[in-house]
Amino acid sequence: MSISTHQLIQIRPAFLQRAREQGFDDLGQPVERVIANGGEPCRDVLRQAKPGEELILASYCPFELSGPYKEYGPVFILADPEAEHLASKSFAELIERAYFSHQFVLRAYSTSERIVDACLSSPAQFETDISRFFDNREIAFVLARFAAYGCYGCRIVRAHTLANLGDIVTITN
């Protein structure tokens, strides 16, 4: 196992609690409860939903600052917070679990949450792409998105960016 150079940040715990307990998303809209067909990407546990699982569909914003790049998008989360807890996963495990497929988008942002760079990536290219982004000191974090729909998948930060970020999953080679 190599030394981790970056971490995967789980969806905000405050969002999960509000969506599940109060029934409202980041836009203040009521969430929708749905039964999974199977394959829906669950952002709280970073895996595809199993047929028949109860899910919540809600608008989520991975940004904190106001500005032109602040965006909201639909995400699925498990309706039952006790159904499964996210254990430490490598990016390779996310691929194996079919959370990300053969192509995904990486968008790199500055601390002011402005887009700096982006690329279409793949499992084979991920380490090279993420290293290239984090070699640029202007880049504070990267959002991984699903290629076809463009939906938010996860947030990636440098290994030393640990303070007050909530639940972290270490990504290793």
N, C-alpha and C positions, 0 to 999 in steps of 0.2 A: 504494500500500500504506500502510495506517495504522500508527501505532505500536502495537506489541503491548502489551496490558495484562494478558495472562495466558499461561501455558504449559500444555501438556498433558504430563503425566508418564507415561512408559512404564511398563509392568509391571516390578516389581523385578528387576534382573539376577540377584540371588542366587537368587530363586525359579526363574527360567528355567534357571539352571545346575543347581540341585538336581533339578528335575523331569526335565531331559534327561539328566543324567549319572548321578545316583544313583537316579532313578525314584521319588522321594517328593515329596508335595505339602506344603502348609502345615499340614495336620493329621497329617503323618507317615504318611499312607496311600500305598500303591503307586499310581502314576499308571496311567491306561489309555491304551494306544496304539490309535488308530482310524484308519480311512481315511475321508477326507472325502467326504461326499455332494456337497458344494459349498454354500456359503452360511454355514457355521459362522463366527462372528466370532472371528478370531485376534487375541488381545489383545497379542501381542508385535509384530505388524506393522500392526495397526489396519486390517485389510481382511478381507473374507470369504474363506474357504478356497475353493480350486479343487477340483473333483471329482478324486479320486484322490490328493490330497496326504496324507502321513502326518501325523497330528496327535497331540498329547497332550491328554488331558482330565484335569484335576486341580483340587483345591480350592485356592482362593487367598483370602488375606485382605489387603485394602488398608489395614488398620489396624495400628498398632504398640502402642497402649495397651490394657490390660485395661479392660473396662467393658461395660455393657449394649448398646452399639451395635457392639461388635466382632463382625463376622460373616464367615463363610466362604461361598464359593460356587463353582460350577463355572466353569472357563474353558478355552477351547481355545487352545493355542499350537502353532506349527509344531514338529514333532519334530526337524527338521534346522535347527540354528542358522545354517547357511551358506546356506539356501534364499533368504533375502531379508533385507536390513537396512532398518530403518525410516529413511526420509529425512524431512526436515522437511515437515510437512503442515499446512495450514490446516484449521480446523474445516469449512470449505466443502468441502475435498477429501475429508474423511472422509464427508461426505454424498454427494458425487459417487461415491465408491468403494463406496457402499452399506454402509458400516460402521454408520452410524446412518441411520435412515429418517425418515419424516415426523414421528414423535413419539419422544421419549425423556424420561427422568426426570433431573432435576438435584437432588441432595441436598447441602446446604451444611452443613459441620461446623466446630466451633470447634477451637482448638489442643488441647483436652482430648478431642477426637474425639467430641463430643456433637453431635447433630443440632440445627441452629439453624433451618433453613428448607428447603423443598423445593418443586418445581413440576414440572408436565408441560410440556415445552418442545418446540420445533420448530426446523427450520433458520432460518425467518424470525424467530423470537422469541429465538434463542440469545443474540445480542449484548446485547439488552435485559435478559434474565434474568441473564446472568453479570455484567453491569455492576451491576445492582441488588444481587446477592449481595455483590460485592466492594466496594460502597459501605458495607456494614456491616462495621466493623472487627472485630467478633466472629467473622466467618467467616474461617477459615484456608485451607480448601480445599473443592472441590466434586467430588463423584463423579457422573459421567454413567453412567446405567444404561439398559439396553434396556427399553422400556415393557412389552412383552408378558410377558417372563419375569422381569424385574427384575434380571437379571444385571449384574455389574460390566462397564463398558465402558472407562472411563479416569478418570484423576484430573486435575483442573485446579487450578492455583495462580496467585496473583498474579505478575506479571512480576518483581518484586523478590525473590521467594522462591526464590532460585536455589541457595543454599549446600547442598552435599551431598545433592542430590535425585536423583542418577543421571542417566539419559538424559532429555533434555527436548526436546520438540517445540514450537516456537513457533507459537502460534495468532494469526493476523492476520485482519482483516476482509476 
